[in-house]
């Protein structure tokens, strides 16, 4: 037989059940959070941080950011592309990717590559993104457009026909 709802025994039982339910919910939340978080972490590093991490970087999912080093881009077999990413401290990391590079990809441009460091000492990338300035300023009224400067800014890019821009 159940005690009347207003009795102290019923209030105690209700608190006990509420506390147990909260405890079970908290334990379930902690299990879900802690269990899968390691697989979903992505670290954002530059070449200096990657070198400093040493063997700890091998196999971890990393976003590597920096500039494409001048003279380092090599088109390999098929869609294979290799290049060096360099940071302000002049540390370099060799990147291998089969990802199709964006049209803006060229030497000297900022990139972010996502992938893993290999035991062989290069970074294997599954995704390649270019970073670029987001500032655009339209010419003012009566201001001349510097066509030669605009053309120079496209050097190294390829067009739809696969030919290099002038």
N, C-alpha and C positions, 0 to 999 in steps of 0.2 A: 504494500500500500504506500502510495506517495504522500509526503507531508503536504500540508496546505501551502499554497504559493506564498503566503506572507510570513511563514515561519522562518526563524534564523537558520534552521537546517537547510531549507530550500534555497535561501540566499547564498549560503556557503557552497552548496552543490553547484549552483549557477556560476559562481566565481571560479570554482575549480575547473568546470568544463570550459569556460571562456579562456582561462589561463592555459589549459592544455591545448586548446585549438590554436591559440597564438604561438605557443611553443612549437607545435607541429608545422605551422605556416612559416615561422622564422627558420626552422631547420631545413625545410624544403627550399626556401629562397636561398639560403646560404649554400646548399648543395648545388643548385642550378648555377648560381653565380660563380662559385669557386671552381666547379668542375669544368666549365667550358671557357673560362676567360683566357687561359693560356693559349688556346688555339686561335683565338680571335684578336690577339694583340698584334699591332703592326707598329714597328718602331720607325721613326723618321730620323735618319742620321746623314751626316756628310761623310766624305772619305776619311777625315781625321778621326771621327768617332768610330767608324767601322774598323780602322786599323787599331785603335785603342782597345776595342772589344776583343780582338784576337780570336781565339777559337770559339768564344761564346757566340759570335755572330754566325757561325756556320749552322745552316739549317733554319735559322729564325727568319720570319717574314719581315722584310725591311723595306722601307721607302728610302732610297738613296737620292740625295739632291746635290746638285752642283752644276758646273759648266762643262759642256763638251769640249775636251782639250783640242787645241789646234793641231792638225796633222795626225789625229788618232783614229779617224773614221775609216773602217775597212769593211767593204761589202764582201761577205763570205758566200759560200755555196747556197743556192736557193734564196730564201728570205733571211738567211743568217746575217746579222749585222754586229760588228764589234767596234767599240770606241772606249775612250777613257773619260771618266768623270773626275774633275779636279775641283778643289775648293780654294778658299782664300789663302790657306796655308800651303798651297801647292802640293797637297797629298793627292795621289791618284788611285783610282780603282778601275780595273779593266771590266767592262760590261759586255756580256754576250746576250743577244736577244734574237728571237724570231718574230717579235712583234712588228707589225707594219708601222714604220715611223710616220708621224704626222708630217704634212707638207712643209711645215716650218722648221723641221729638224735640220740642223746644220752645225758646223763647228762654231764654237763660241756662244751658243745659245744655252740658256738655263734648261735643265732637264730634271725630272723626277722619274726614277725607274723603280718599279716594285718587283721584288723577287727575293732570292736568297744567296748568301755567300757560299761558295763551294769549297771543298777541301783542296781543290786544285789551285785556288787562289784568285779566281775571278767571280764576278757577280753575275748570276744567271737571272735574267729579267723576263717576267711574263707580261709586263705592261710598261710602256714607254710614253711619257707625257712631256710636252715642252712647256716651259713657263716663259711667259712673255709679259712685257709691260701692258697694263690695262689702260694706259692713258692715251687718249686721242684728243687732239686739238685741231679743230677745223681751221683752215686759214681765215684770218679776219677779212673784213671788207677791204678791198683794194690791195691785199697782201698777195704777193706773187708766190706760186707754188714752186719749190725747188725740185724740179723733175730729176736732175742728176742725183740728188740726195735720195730721192725715193727709189730710183733704180739701183743705187749702191746698196740700199737696205734689203734688196731681194737677191743679191748675189749668193749663190750656193743653193738656192731653192730650185726645185724642179717643177715644171708646169704639168698640165694635164697630158701633154704628149710625151712626157718623160725627158724632155730636153731641159738642160740647165738654163736658168734665166740669165740675161746678159750681165 
